[in-house]
Each structure stands twice: as C-alpha cells, then as structure tokens.
Amino acid sequence: MSVAKKDYKRITTRSLIEMKSQGEKISMLTAYDYTMAKIVDSAGIDVILVGDSASNVMAGHETTLPITLDQMIYHASSVVRAINRALVVVDLPFGSYQSDSKEALRSAIRIMKESGGHAVKLEGGSEIKDSIKKILNAGIPVMGHLGLTPQSIYKFGTYNVRAKENAEAEKLIEDAIMLEKLGCFALVCEKIPAELAKRVAESISIPVIGIGAGSDVDGQVLVIHDMLGMNNEFSPRFLRRYLNLYDQMTAAISQYVSDVKSVDFPNAGEQY
C-alpha cells in the first residue's frame, strides 16, 4: 500500500523518525563533492551520507581505513555548500573515536564546526558506547552502524554477510536497542540477513537504514558511484545499477579525443 508523502522542505533527524512512524521509506545516498551533492539533493534524496567510502571511490584506497578526519571535513564541507533539503550525515573516520571518548567528542565537534554537517555516524555497538554517549551529551546527533562494519575489516578478514549465527544476531539486536536508548536518531544495518534486519527494525522506534539488509527496514542507502555504474568492478547482490555511466562516460571521452585529433572540435560555431 502506498503512503502519502509529507512535503518536507528540509529534512531533520526528527523528520526521519516521523517518516518511520508514518511508514514512509527513507532514501539515502553518498556524496563527496559539491557538484554531485547538488544533483543528489535536487533529485529529492532524504539523507546524504558523506561516507568514509570516499577513501575507496575518491582516493582509490583498498579500504576505508586511510582516510583522515581532515579529509572527511573537506568532503563534508563541499557537500554542505550544495544542499538545500537533505540531511547531511558525516562518517567519523577510523581512529577518530574508537580508543578514547574525549577524542571522539573532539572529532565530532570538528566535523560539526568545520564542515557544517548535521550529524555524525559511528560504526559499532557496546564497544563504543562511551564515545557515543559523550558525543550525544554535547548535543550532536548520532547515527549508528551495525552489521558489516568496514572499519573493522582486518578484524573480521572478510566483507561477507554478518550475524548469520544466533549469538552475533542477538548481540546485534541488543546493540540496536542500546543505541536507541542512548539517543541515536537512526541506525544503518549493513549486509545482514533480511529476516534479522526486519527484527531489528521492529524492535526499535528509530529508523533502520539498510544496505544489503532486505526491504523490511525503514530505508535504503547505496554508494552513489556504485548505483550510477561509475564503478564497474563492484557487483554485490544488493547493488542495483540505475545507469551505466562507466561505459557512457568512456564513450563520450573517447569521442572527444577523436574530435580534437581530427580538428572536428572546436567547429566554427564553437569559436569566438
């Protein structure tokens, strides 16, 4: 059954909780620069995630670990300058919050003050409880992230589906409930069984945004370069490519090269 959409002129953390209560799904995509963020925002996206996936898609690193806090602030600042409607959530990068709750607060404050972002996202549950509490106590909105947590790739050694076993599944649900009680406004669940993701979404009143977590959650997130087909090397089951920009852009650039070399560009109408 379709749900009538409320016309939100500006998305806030409260908007997302309201959307869940009304049964309206939440749309979320990544963006890392001004031009892409302006397009994404104009298309009506609810949430823009300035993800540490910039480490992969923007800088070419194998993992998300190398990206720094300064680099995340740079990307987030570029995105914030472009948007009019979307809520901008910024990942706290690896090493900026795990070991020390005071360091976590300093990192979150820097992101909010220097980028203008609206919220931060942290990976993990009970093990980073103190960091989340300290950030929330400072009045900074926090989005949680459970399931596959890419910043912990070397701990798990694989990007395979998480929480297939009962013990890990139950801990994930406990962590989700804990994150809501602490005051997180939303939660990302990455690459977990669809049935478990449904249980999580039904267990808490804050929105659960899925990536590789089935359709029975409160919204979906994808990396913009993946869903537009700019990256042709990444093909997980959960990814739907809405365009094939890799081939289209390659063809356009090849045509440009050909036109320049044959002196077809610029033509008489393209000169002063």
C-alpha positions in Angstrom: 0.0 0.0 0.0 1.4 3.4 -1.0 1.9 6.0 1.7 1.2 9.7 1.1 4.4 11.6 1.4 4.7 14.7 3.5 6.4 17.6 1.7 9.4 18.2 3.8 11.1 21.5 2.9 14.2 20.5 5.0 14.9 17.0 6.4 15.9 16.8 10.0 16.6 14.0 12.4 13.0 14.4 13.6 11.7 14.2 10.1 13.3 10.7 9.7 11.7 9.4 13.0 8.4 10.8 11.8 8.8 9.1 8.4 9.3 5.8 10.1 6.2 6.3 12.3 4.1 7.1 9.1 5.5 4.2 7.1 7.3 6.3 4.6 10.6 4.8 3.4 13.8 6.9 3.7 16.2 7.4 0.8 19.9 7.8 1.4 22.9 8.1 -0.9 26.5 9.0 -0.5 28.1 12.2 -2.0 31.6 13.6 -1.5 31.7 16.8 -3.6 29.7 19.9 -4.4 28.6 19.0 -7.9 27.4 15.5 -7.1 25.7 16.6 -3.9 23.8 19.4 -5.7 22.4 16.8 -8.2 21.6 14.3 -5.5 19.9 16.9 -3.3 17.9 18.4 -6.3 16.6 14.9 -7.1 14.9 14.8 -3.7 17.1 12.5 -1.6 16.3 12.5 2.1 19.8 11.9 3.5 23.2 12.4 2.1 26.0 10.4 3.7 29.5 11.8 3.4 30.9 8.3 3.8 34.4 7.2 4.6 33.9 5.2 1.4 35.4 8.3 -0.1 38.6 6.5 0.8 37.8 3.9 -1.8 35.9 5.7 -4.6 37.6 9.1 -4.4 41.1 8.2 -3.4 41.5 4.7 -4.6 42.4 3.0 -1.3 41.6 -0.7 -0.8 39.8 0.0 2.5 38.1 2.9 4.3 40.9 3.0 7.0 43.4 5.5 5.4 41.0 8.5 5.2 41.7 11.2 7.8 39.5 13.5 9.8 40.8 16.5 7.8 39.9 14.8 4.6 36.4 13.9 5.8 35.9 17.6 6.8 37.0 18.7 3.4 34.5 16.4 1.6 31.7 17.2 4.0 32.2 21.0 3.6 31.9 20.6 -0.1 28.7 18.7 0.2 27.1 21.0 2.8 27.6 24.0 0.5 25.5 22.3 -2.2 22.4 21.2 -0.3 19.1 22.8 0.3 16.9 20.0 1.6 18.8 16.8 2.6 20.1 15.9 6.0 23.9 15.6 5.8 25.4 12.8 7.9 29.2 12.6 8.1 31.2 9.4 9.0 33.7 9.7 11.8 36.8 8.0 10.2 38.8 5.1 11.6 40.9 6.1 14.6 39.0 9.2 15.5 36.6 7.7 18.1 37.4 4.1 19.0 40.0 4.4 21.7 39.1 7.5 23.7 35.6 9.1 24.2 37.2 12.5 24.6 39.0 12.1 21.3 35.6 11.0 19.8 34.0 14.2 21.1 36.8 16.4 19.7 36.5 14.7 16.3 32.7 15.1 16.2 32.9 18.7 17.2 35.5 19.4 14.5 33.2 17.9 11.9 30.1 19.9 13.0 32.0 23.2 13.4 34.3 23.0 10.3 32.0 21.3 7.8 28.6 22.4 8.8 27.3 18.8 8.7 24.1 17.9 10.6 25.1 14.6 12.3 27.8 12.1 12.6 27.9 8.3 12.1 29.9 5.8 14.1 30.5 2.1 13.5 29.9 -0.3 16.4 27.7 -1.1 19.4 28.5 -1.6 23.1 32.3 -1.4 22.5 32.0 2.3 21.6 29.2 3.1 24.0 31.2 5.8 25.9 32.1 7.6 22.8 28.5 7.7 21.6 27.3 9.0 25.0 29.8 11.7 25.1 29.0 12.9 21.6 25.3 12.8 22.3 25.7 14.7 25.6 27.3 17.5 23.6 24.1 17.8 21.5 25.5 16.3 18.4 23.1 13.9 16.6 24.5 10.4 16.1 23.6 7.7 13.5 24.7 4.2 14.5 26.1 1.5 12.2 25.9 -2.3 12.9 26.4 -5.5 10.9 29.2 -5.3 8.5 31.5 -2.5 9.7 34.1 -1.8 7.1 36.4 -0.1 9.5 36.8 -3.5 11.2 37.7 -5.3 8.0 41.1 -6.6 9.3 39.4 -7.9 12.5 36.8 -10.0 10.5 39.0 -10.6 7.4 36.1 -10.6 5.0 33.2 -8.5 3.7 30.8 -11.4 3.9 27.4 -11.2 5.4 27.4 -10.7 9.2 25.3 -12.0 12.0 24.2 -15.3 10.4 24.9 -17.1 13.7 22.5 -16.8 16.6 25.0 -15.3 19.1 26.0 -12.5 16.7 22.4 -11.9 15.7 21.3 -11.5 19.3 24.1 -9.1 20.1 23.2 -7.0 17.1 19.7 -6.7 18.3 20.9 -5.8 21.8 23.2 -3.2 20.4 20.4 -1.7 18.3 18.2 -1.4 21.3 21.1 0.1 23.3 21.8 2.7 20.5 18.2 3.8 20.6 18.3 4.1 24.4 21.5 6.1 24.3 19.7 8.6 22.0 20.8 7.8 18.4 18.3 9.1 15.9 18.8 6.3 13.3 20.8 3.2 12.5 22.5 1.7 9.4 22.5 -2.1 9.2 24.9 -3.3 6.6 25.0 -6.8 4.9 23.0 -8.8 7.4 20.2 -11.4 6.8 16.9 -9.8 5.7 14.9 -11.5 8.4 17.3 -10.2 11.1 17.1 -6.7 9.7 13.3 -6.9 9.9 13.6 -8.0 13.6 15.8 -5.0 14.3 13.5 -2.5 12.6 10.6 -3.9 14.6 12.5 -3.8 17.8 13.3 -0.1 17.9 11.4 3.1 17.1 14.2 4.9 15.4 14.7 4.4 11.6 16.8 1.5 10.4 18.5 2.2 7.0 19.6 -0.9 5.2 22.4 -1.7 2.7 22.3 -5.4 1.8 19.7 -5.9 4.5 16.5 -6.6 2.6 13.3 -4.5 2.1 11.7 -4.7 5.5 13.7 -1.9 7.0 12.9 1.8 7.1 15.1 3.0 4.2 18.0 2.2 1.9 21.4 3.6 1.3 23.9 3.0 -1.6 27.2 4.5 -2.7 26.4 6.9 -5.5 29.3 5.7 -7.7 28.0 2.2 -7.5 24.3 2.8 -8.2 25.2 5.1 -11.2 27.5 2.5 -12.6 30.6 4.7 -12.5 32.4 1.8 -10.7 32.2 -1.4 -12.9 34.3 -3.6 -10.6 31.9 -3.9 -7.6 28.9 -6.1 -8.1 27.4 -7.3 -4.8 24.0 -8.9 -4.8 22.4 -5.9 -3.1 23.5 -3.4 -5.7 21.1 -2.2 -8.4 22.8 -0.1 -11.1 20.4 2.6 -12.3 22.8 3.8 -15.0 26.0 2.5 -16.7 28.0 5.7 -16.6 31.3 4.0 -16.9 30.6 2.9 -20.4 28.7 6.2 -21.3 31.5 8.4 -20.0 34.2 6.3 -21.6 32.4 6.6 -24.9 32.0 10.4 -24.5 35.6 11.0 -23.6 36.8 8.7 -26.5 34.6 10.7 -28.9 36.1 14.0 -27.5 39.7 12.7 -28.0 38.8 11.7 -31.6 37.2 15.1 -32.3 40.2 17.0 -31.0 42.7 15.0 -33.0 40.6 15.3 -36.2 40.1 19.0 -35.6 36.3 18.5 -35.6 36.3 20.2 -32.2 36.0 23.1 -31.9 34.0 23.9 -35.1 33.2 27.3 -36.5 30.2 27.8 -34.2 32.3 27.0 -31.1 34.8 29.8 -31.6 34.8 33.5 -30.8 
